[in-house]
Amino acid sequence: MTSMELVGLNTKWYRYQQGLTQEEYANITKFKMAYISTIENGDANLTCKNIDFIAKSFGIKVELLFKEDTAIKAKKLPARVDMYNK
């Protein structure tokens, strides 16, 4: 898995853990929803500043965005957060 994929999947994982839709997370971070989708799909070449910002927005350490075990779990999440919370 590439670094971009790890950060993307872990972003998705932590967003789901907080019960947030991409739209809600976009409102919190002031990122565009399309950019969050690009991040979560592993297609965003993020700066260190944005990686730090994402970690801070979840209240986690940066290194957690690079964990492979949670990234693998994130691959199994449903397409919508409201389906996950039921």
CORUR-V478703 format. One record per residue. RES is the residue in three letters. PHI is phi as a letter, one per 40 degrees, with the letter a starting at -180 (* if undefined). OMEGA is omega in whole degrees, 0 to 359 (999 if undefined). Layout:
RES,PHI,OMEGA
RES,PHI,OMEGA
This chain:
MET,*,179
THR,c,177
SER,c,180
MET,c,178
GLU,c,179
LEU,c,181
VAL,c,180
GLY,c,181
LEU,c,179
ASN,c,174
THR,c,178
LYS,c,181
TRP,d,183
TYR,c,176
ARG,c,178
TYR,c,180
GLN,c,178
GLN,c,176
GLY,g,183
LEU,b,170
THR,c,176
GLN,c,180
GLU,c,179
GLU,c,179
TYR,c,177
ALA,c,179
ASN,c,180
ILE,c,187
THR,c,186
LYS,g,170
PHE,c,173
LYS,c,181
MET,d,179
ALA,c,178
TYR,c,177
ILE,c,177
SER,c,178
THR,c,177
ILE,c,185
GLU,c,177
ASN,c,178
GLY,g,183
ASP,b,182
ALA,c,176
ASN,c,188
LEU,c,172
THR,c,176
CYS,d,180
LYS,c,180
ASN,c,176
ILE,c,176
ASP,c,181
PHE,c,179
ILE,c,180
ALA,d,181
LYS,c,181
SER,c,177
PHE,c,182
GLY,g,181
ILE,b,174
LYS,c,182
VAL,d,184
GLU,c,178
LEU,c,177
LEU,c,181
PHE,b,182
LYS,c,182
GLU,c,183
ASP,c,177
THR,c,176
ALA,c,178
ILE,c,177
LYS,c,182
ALA,c,179
LYS,c,183
LYS,c,181
LEU,c,177
PRO,c,184
ALA,c,184
ARG,b,182
VAL,c,181
ASP,c,175
MET,c,182
TYR,c,186
ASN,c,181
LYS,c,999
